[in-house]
Amino acid sequence: MPHLELLVEELSMEEALKILLPRIVGSAATHRIHVFEGKPDLLRKLPNRLRAYARFLPEDWRIVVLVDRDSQECRELKAKLDRAAATAGLATKTAAGADRCRVLNRIAIEELEAWFFGDAVALRAAFPGLPSTFEKKSAYRDPDAIRGGTFERLARLLQGKGYYPEGVPKIELAREVAKHMEPERNRSLSFAHFRDGIRALCD
């Protein structure tokens, strides 16, 4: 059975993935999530972490790196992640394909909260006061194209309906929305790439 080592940049990602990973892979893989102190911390420590993995990585282990794009250029960020793996001597899905992949690099565009926008049914289940068709508005139609920070946009949407007037707690938000998410219906293309990449590692 494959084992997945997931490297993520923040606790809200961990909270979401603890719920979503079993729905994505079922019992096809075991996993462990490692949380860093933000994206800069993960990117700074990634080369050494990957070199350490390369020294002992069992044949059935795979490493998954997940970061937000934020305002970075997506191809440049992906290339940086791929270079770190190549320097450590670990093949990526981009370079080697799914069969020989040891590292899967994935980017949430532009932030984790875009994945929440990608499942409007889950958002409304967690927050029933949200409008019944908000996802049809042009501002939200493409979850990966929402501008101005997806967390900020989601916070404004929630607070406009009376939720979290004192500030939106990211970890609680991730937990509440993920509880209702279904991987197959998510409209975020970056979520689909993550979901399908994870499944390919477990085939």
TAUR-V404097 format. One record per residue. N is the residue number from 1. RES is the residue in one letter. SS is DSSP state (A for helix, B for strand, O for the rest). Layout:
BEGIN
N_RES_SS ; N_RES_SS
END
This chain:
BEGIN
1_M_O ; 2_P_B ; 3_H_B ; 4_L_B ; 5_E_B ; 6_L_B ; 7_L_B ; 8_V_B ; 9_E_O ; 10_E_O ; 11_L_A ; 12_S_A ; 13_M_A ; 14_E_A ; 15_E_A ; 16_A_A ; 17_L_A ; 18_K_A ; 19_I_A ; 20_L_A ; 21_L_A ; 22_P_A ; 23_R_A ; 24_I_A ; 25_V_A ; 26_G_O ; 27_S_O ; 28_A_O ; 29_A_B ; 30_T_B ; 31_H_B ; 32_R_B ; 33_I_B ; 34_H_B ; 35_V_B ; 36_F_O ; 37_E_O ; 38_G_O ; 39_K_A ; 40_P_A ; 41_D_A ; 42_L_A ; 43_L_A ; 44_R_A ; 45_K_A ; 46_L_A ; 47_P_A ; 48_N_A ; 49_R_A ; 50_L_A ; 51_R_A ; 52_A_A ; 53_Y_A ; 54_A_A ; 55_R_A ; 56_F_A ; 57_L_O ; 58_P_O ; 59_E_O ; 60_D_O ; 61_W_B ; 62_R_B ; 63_I_B ; 64_V_B ; 65_V_B ; 66_L_B ; 67_V_B ; 68_D_B ; 69_R_O ; 70_D_O ; 71_S_O ; 72_Q_O ; 73_E_O ; 74_C_A ; 75_R_A ; 76_E_A ; 77_L_A ; 78_K_A ; 79_A_A ; 80_K_A ; 81_L_A ; 82_D_A ; 83_R_A ; 84_A_A ; 85_A_A ; 86_A_A ; 87_T_A ; 88_A_O ; 89_G_O ; 90_L_O ; 91_A_O ; 92_T_B ; 93_K_A ; 94_T_A ; 95_A_A ; 96_A_A ; 97_G_A ; 98_A_A ; 99_D_A ; 100_R_A ; 101_C_O ; 102_R_O ; 103_V_B ; 104_L_B ; 105_N_B ; 106_R_B ; 107_I_B ; 108_A_B ; 109_I_O ; 110_E_O ; 111_E_O ; 112_L_A ; 113_E_A ; 114_A_A ; 115_W_A ; 116_F_A ; 117_F_A ; 118_G_O ; 119_D_O ; 120_A_A ; 121_V_A ; 122_A_A ; 123_L_A ; 124_R_A ; 125_A_A ; 126_A_A ; 127_F_O ; 128_P_O ; 129_G_O ; 130_L_O ; 131_P_O ; 132_S_O ; 133_T_O ; 134_F_A ; 135_E_A ; 136_K_A ; 137_K_O ; 138_S_O ; 139_A_O ; 140_Y_O ; 141_R_O ; 142_D_O ; 143_P_A ; 144_D_A ; 145_A_A ; 146_I_O ; 147_R_O ; 148_G_O ; 149_G_O ; 150_T_A ; 151_F_A ; 152_E_A ; 153_R_A ; 154_L_A ; 155_A_A ; 156_R_A ; 157_L_A ; 158_L_A ; 159_Q_A ; 160_G_O ; 161_K_O ; 162_G_O ; 163_Y_O ; 164_Y_O ; 165_P_O ; 166_E_O ; 167_G_O ; 168_V_O ; 169_P_O ; 170_K_A ; 171_I_A ; 172_E_A ; 173_L_A ; 174_A_A ; 175_R_A ; 176_E_A ; 177_V_A ; 178_A_A ; 179_K_O ; 180_H_O ; 181_M_O ; 182_E_O ; 183_P_A ; 184_E_A ; 185_R_A ; 186_N_O ; 187_R_O ; 188_S_O ; 189_L_A ; 190_S_A ; 191_F_A ; 192_A_A ; 193_H_A ; 194_F_A ; 195_R_A ; 196_D_A ; 197_G_A ; 198_I_A ; 199_R_A ; 200_A_A ; 201_L_A ; 202_C_A ; 203_D_O
END
